[in-house]
Amino acid sequence: MYIPSAFNEDDLSILHQQIEGTRLATLITYGERGLQANHVPLLLSPEEGQYGTLHGHVSKANPQWRELATGAEVLVIFPVADAYVSPSFYPSKAEHGQAVPTWNYLAIHAYGVADVFHDAQRLRNLVTTLTAKHEAGRPQPWTLEDAPADYIAKMLGAIVGFSIPIDRLEGKRKLTQNRSAADVAGVRDGLAASSKLNEQEVAQLMRQGEQ
């Protein structure tokens, strides 16, 4: 990923926080079929390895798991947040007109070599933890025990698990840091006034960066 120095984010705690807050990641592999991409929920074990380890699963019918098993490098993309930035947000536009549209966003790329597994208990532990994460906060969280045991066994037999120790981690935090304080405030306030939730989210991230 192209990352100008002004937009580089290398604070591991921040990167981990953003990874854990991303509900759906993009898993990219390369093999005989060329590039393959699938969208999967992942778990992060931050203390496993230098940059943490990612855990997930795909359908056994999905040929991508065979590419994960080859030992080739894998790329996982976490698209954290994004918003269109209009030149009209910049106060400096009124002074000299030197402004063009751009995009503010946070994105994380994780690289590593996957370990593929089929062990039923390990798969059950993975799915149990993943389900608990996304059911948290519901009045009556669903658990694997809510379904018949033979049905769950059948479902676990239809998936393949994987773990990806992260060998390289890149973070890009592009939030107008390369412009004047007045332009930063103009973008932040313009996005905050938007009716679009993604633009409000980026405005909030800009506020956090100012603290």
Disulfide bonds with the S-S distance in Angstrom:
none
